[in-house]
Amino acid sequence: MNKRFISVLVFALLVSAAASFLVYRLTASRVRSEPKQVVSQVIVAARNLPVGTLIRDPDVKPADWAGPVPQHSLLKREDAVGRGVIANIYEGETILGTRLAPKGAGAGLAATIPPGMRAVAVRVNEVVGVAGFVVPGMRVDVLISGSPPGVANTQGTLSRTVLQNIEVLSAGQNIQKDAEGKPVTVPVVNLLVTPEQAEVLSLASNETRIQLVLRNPLDTQITKTTGTAIANLFSGLPYRSSAPQAPPTRRVSAPRAKASPPAAKPAPEPPLVVEVIHGTSRVQAKFGESKEAKP
């Protein structure tokens, strides 16, 4: 075999070995410089946990979590057991404290009510409940119809929107949000309102007729309405006020002060009389005499 060929082959083997060694050293140093992933243990759901569920011991299980732990994640089983679910939790999902009711709040409808809010039950039928489409999670406006008490009403029945963008908390015994929006005929719905709105809704449900108006959940704009009356349905005129119009007040004008008599004109000064004598004749000339005094 040619010695020159053998020399080239040996040289190539040495170069390839050196290159392989350098690549190995670089790769090994990079792997050693990368931090190792920290594996933590968190609590996850052992099954699907819908809203209103009271978590029991078999409903949760520990699991390894590689990387940063999500905020508000529960790390101990006892932190989750005995608390109510206020947002759907799916199997294998990390249990967050923000999706659970506080300890001692229980489960069911009461646990889903945020602090400072109230749930008010409203009796509905197929018409009031918008043909069964008022389901949990929907947004509605509350419309009332009736006659103002204690006044003579010439407009007939009045209708007005008293509450807007109110969340439906539950429909019947169902407190879970229906993603498909299927109609459900129920006798009662619970609306999530403030304490002030609860007073309005309670009085309206007892003294007037209520109609729920379905709205788009993404439409949160509050519209100012003036209401309408049954008389305006035939006249075509908008109803401008829900309160009775006060009778026009009669304006009483203050007595006029008597005009003062015109000031007396000052007496004219007597004219200056100059007598001019020409021989035997005499001529009198008057100066400063007003035109009115002349004949």
C-alpha positions as CSV (number, residue, x, y, z in Angstrom):
1,M,0.0,0.0,0.0
2,N,1.2,3.5,-0.8
3,K,2.9,5.1,2.2
4,R,1.6,8.5,1.1
5,F,-2.0,7.3,1.2
6,I,-1.5,5.7,4.7
7,S,-0.1,9.0,6.0
8,V,-3.1,11.0,4.7
9,L,-5.5,8.4,6.3
10,V,-3.8,8.6,9.6
11,F,-3.8,12.4,9.5
12,A,-7.5,12.4,8.8
13,L,-8.2,10.0,11.6
14,L,-6.3,12.3,14.0
15,V,-8.2,15.4,12.9
16,S,-11.6,13.7,13.2
17,A,-10.7,12.4,16.7
18,A,-9.6,15.9,17.8
19,A,-12.8,17.4,16.4
20,S,-15.0,14.8,18.1
21,F,-13.2,15.4,21.4
22,L,-13.7,19.2,21.1
23,V,-17.5,18.8,20.3
24,Y,-17.8,16.4,23.2
25,R,-16.2,18.8,25.6
26,L,-18.4,21.8,24.5
27,T,-21.6,19.7,24.7
28,A,-20.7,18.4,28.1
29,S,-19.9,21.8,29.5
30,R,-23.2,23.2,28.2
31,V,-25.2,20.4,29.7
32,R,-23.5,20.9,33.1
33,S,-24.2,24.6,33.0
34,E,-28.0,24.2,32.5
35,P,-29.9,24.3,35.8
36,K,-31.7,21.2,36.7
37,Q,-35.5,21.4,36.6
38,V,-37.1,21.5,40.1
39,V,-39.8,18.9,40.6
40,S,-42.5,20.0,43.1
41,Q,-45.5,18.2,44.4
42,V,-48.9,19.8,44.0
43,I,-52.5,18.8,44.5
44,V,-54.5,18.0,41.4
45,A,-58.1,16.9,40.8
46,A,-58.7,13.2,40.7
47,R,-62.0,13.7,38.7
48,N,-64.0,16.5,37.2
49,L,-65.2,18.9,39.9
50,P,-68.2,21.0,38.8
51,V,-69.3,24.2,40.5
52,G,-70.8,23.7,43.9
53,T,-69.0,20.4,44.7
54,L,-67.7,20.0,48.2
55,I,-64.2,18.5,47.9
56,R,-63.7,15.2,49.6
57,D,-60.5,13.3,50.2
58,P,-60.9,11.0,47.2
59,D,-61.4,14.0,44.9
60,V,-57.8,15.1,45.0
61,K,-54.4,13.5,44.7
62,P,-50.7,14.6,44.9
63,A,-48.8,14.8,41.6
64,D,-45.3,15.9,40.5
65,W,-45.0,19.2,38.8
66,A,-41.9,20.1,36.9
67,G,-40.9,23.7,36.6
68,P,-42.4,26.8,38.3
69,V,-45.5,26.1,40.4
70,P,-48.6,28.1,39.2
71,Q,-49.6,30.9,41.6
72,H,-52.2,30.0,44.2
73,S,-51.6,26.3,43.7
74,L,-52.4,24.1,46.8
75,L,-49.5,21.9,48.0
76,K,-51.3,20.0,50.8
77,R,-54.3,17.8,50.6
78,E,-55.9,19.3,53.7
79,D,-55.9,22.7,52.1
80,A,-58.4,21.6,49.6
81,V,-60.6,19.0,51.4
82,G,-63.8,20.4,52.8
83,R,-63.9,23.5,50.6
84,G,-66.6,24.3,47.9
85,V,-65.8,24.6,44.2
86,I,-66.7,28.0,42.7
87,A,-65.3,27.4,39.2
88,N,-65.1,24.2,37.3
89,I,-62.0,22.1,37.9
90,Y,-61.1,19.3,35.4
91,E,-59.4,16.0,36.1
92,G,-55.6,16.3,36.3
93,E,-55.8,20.1,36.7
94,T,-53.9,21.8,39.5
95,I,-56.3,23.0,42.2
96,L,-56.0,26.7,42.8
97,G,-57.1,28.4,45.9
98,T,-58.9,31.1,43.9
99,R,-61.3,28.4,42.5
100,L,-62.4,27.3,45.9
101,A,-64.6,28.9,48.5
102,P,-63.0,30.0,51.8
103,K,-62.9,27.4,54.5
104,G,-66.2,27.2,56.4
105,A,-68.2,28.7,53.5
106,G,-69.5,25.3,52.5
107,A,-70.6,24.3,49.1
108,G,-73.5,24.8,46.7
109,L,-75.1,28.1,45.7
110,A,-74.0,30.1,48.8
111,A,-70.3,29.4,48.1
112,T,-70.5,30.9,44.6
113,I,-71.7,34.3,45.9
114,P,-68.8,36.8,45.9
115,P,-68.3,38.9,49.0
116,G,-70.5,42.0,49.0
117,M,-73.0,40.5,46.6
118,R,-76.4,38.9,47.1
119,A,-78.5,36.2,45.4
120,V,-82.2,37.1,44.9
121,A,-84.7,34.5,43.7
122,V,-87.2,35.6,41.1
123,R,-90.2,33.5,40.1
124,V,-90.4,33.1,36.4
125,N,-92.4,31.3,33.7
126,E,-91.8,30.5,30.1
127,V,-92.4,34.2,29.1
128,V,-90.5,35.8,32.0
129,G,-87.6,33.3,31.6
130,V,-87.2,34.2,27.9
131,A,-88.5,30.7,26.8
132,G,-86.0,28.9,29.0
133,F,-82.8,30.5,27.8
134,V,-82.2,32.2,31.1
135,V,-79.5,29.8,32.3
136,P,-76.6,30.2,34.7
137,G,-73.9,32.5,33.5
138,M,-76.2,34.5,31.2
139,R,-76.7,38.3,31.6
140,V,-80.2,39.9,31.7
141,D,-82.0,43.2,32.2
142,V,-84.9,43.5,34.5
143,L,-88.0,45.2,33.1
144,I,-91.0,46.1,35.2
145,S,-94.6,47.0,34.2
146,G,-97.2,48.6,36.5
147,S,-98.9,51.9,37.5
148,P,-97.3,54.4,39.9
149,P,-99.2,54.5,43.2
150,G,-101.1,57.4,44.7
151,V,-101.4,59.6,41.5
152,A,-103.9,60.0,38.8
153,N,-102.4,58.2,35.8
154,T,-103.6,59.1,32.4
155,Q,-100.9,57.3,30.5
156,G,-102.0,53.8,31.4
157,T,-99.6,51.0,32.3
158,L,-96.0,52.1,32.5
159,S,-92.9,50.0,31.6
160,R,-89.3,50.7,32.5
161,T,-85.9,49.0,32.8
162,V,-84.8,49.1,36.5
163,L,-81.7,46.9,36.4
164,Q,-79.2,46.1,33.7
165,N,-76.4,43.6,33.1
166,I,-77.4,41.3,35.9
167,E,-75.8,37.8,36.1
168,V,-77.9,34.7,36.4
169,L,-76.4,32.8,39.3
170,S,-78.7,29.7,39.0
171,A,-81.7,28.4,37.2
172,G,-83.8,26.1,39.3
173,Q,-81.5,23.7,41.0
174,N,-78.8,24.0,38.4
175,I,-75.9,26.3,39.3
176,Q,-73.5,25.2,36.6
177,K,-73.0,27.3,33.5
178,D,-74.4,25.7,30.3
179,A,-71.8,26.1,27.6
180,E,-74.3,25.0,24.9
181,G,-77.0,27.5,26.0
182,K,-79.8,24.9,25.9
183,P,-83.2,26.2,27.0
184,V,-84.3,25.0,30.5
185,T,-87.7,25.7,31.8
186,V,-87.5,26.4,35.6
187,P,-89.8,28.1,38.1
188,V,-87.2,30.2,39.8
189,V,-83.9,31.9,38.9
190,N,-81.4,33.5,41.2
191,L,-79.9,36.8,40.2
192,L,-76.5,38.0,41.5
193,V,-77.0,41.6,42.7
194,T,-75.7,44.2,45.1
195,P,-77.7,44.9,48.4
196,E,-79.2,48.0,46.9
197,Q,-80.3,46.2,43.7
198,A,-81.7,43.4,45.9
199,E,-84.1,45.9,47.5
200,V,-85.2,47.2,44.2
201,L,-85.7,43.7,42.8
202,S,-87.6,42.5,45.9
203,L,-90.0,45.4,45.8
204,A,-90.5,45.1,42.0
205,S,-91.2,41.4,42.1
206,N,-94.0,41.9,44.7
207,E,-95.6,45.1,43.4
208,T,-95.1,44.9,39.6
209,R,-94.8,42.5,36.8
210,I,-91.3,41.5,36.0
211,Q,-89.9,40.6,32.5
212,L,-86.3,39.4,32.1
213,V,-84.6,40.6,28.9
214,L,-81.7,38.5,27.6
215,R,-78.5,40.2,26.5
216,N,-75.1,39.3,25.1
217,P,-72.7,38.5,28.0
218,L,-70.0,40.5,26.2
219,D,-72.3,43.6,26.1
220,T,-71.7,45.4,29.4
221,Q,-72.8,48.9,28.3
222,I,-75.5,50.5,30.5
223,T,-78.1,52.2,28.4
224,K,-80.1,55.1,29.8
225,T,-83.8,54.6,29.0
226,T,-86.8,56.8,29.7
227,G,-89.4,54.1,29.8
228,T,-92.7,54.1,27.9
229,A,-96.5,54.0,28.6
230,I,-99.3,52.2,27.0
231,A,-100.8,55.5,25.7
232,N,-97.6,56.1,23.7
233,L,-97.9,52.8,21.9
234,F,-100.8,54.2,20.0
235,S,-99.6,57.8,19.7
236,G,-96.1,57.0,18.7
237,L,-94.6,59.5,21.2
238,P,-91.9,58.4,23.6
239,Y,-92.6,58.4,27.2
240,R,-90.2,60.8,28.9
241,S,-90.7,60.3,32.6
242,S,-92.0,57.6,34.9
243,A,-93.1,60.2,37.5
244,P,-96.5,62.1,37.2
245,Q,-96.2,65.5,35.8
246,A,-96.8,68.3,38.3
247,P,-99.5,70.8,37.3
248,P,-98.0,74.0,35.8
249,T,-97.4,76.7,38.5
250,R,-99.0,80.1,38.0
251,R,-96.4,82.8,37.9
252,V,-97.4,85.8,40.0
253,S,-95.6,88.9,38.8
254,A,-94.5,91.5,41.3
255,P,-96.5,94.8,41.3
256,R,-94.9,97.5,39.2
257,A,-93.6,100.5,40.9
258,K,-95.5,103.7,40.0
259,A,-93.6,105.8,37.6
260,S,-92.4,109.1,39.1
261,P,-93.9,112.3,37.5
262,P,-91.6,114.0,35.0
263,A,-89.5,116.7,36.5
264,A,-90.7,120.2,36.0
265,K,-88.9,122.1,33.3
266,P,-87.0,125.1,34.6
267,A,-88.5,128.5,33.9
268,P,-87.0,130.2,30.9
269,E,-84.7,133.2,31.6
270,P,-86.1,136.5,30.5
271,P,-84.6,137.8,27.2
272,L,-82.1,140.6,27.1
273,V,-83.8,143.7,25.7
274,V,-81.7,146.3,23.9
275,E,-83.2,149.6,22.8
276,V,-81.6,151.3,19.8
277,I,-82.4,155.1,19.1
278,H,-82.1,156.4,15.6
279,G,-83.0,160.0,15.7
280,T,-86.6,160.2,16.7
281,S,-87.3,156.5,16.3
282,R,-86.7,153.8,18.8
283,V,-86.2,150.1,18.1
284,Q,-86.1,147.3,20.7
285,A,-84.1,144.1,20.0
286,K,-84.5,141.1,22.3
287,F,-81.6,138.5,22.7
288,G,-81.8,135.0,24.3
289,E,-85.6,134.6,23.7
290,S,-86.6,130.9,23.0
291,K,-88.4,130.0,19.8
292,E,-91.4,128.8,21.8
293,A,-91.8,132.2,23.4
294,K,-92.1,133.9,20.0
295,P,-95.6,134.5,18.7
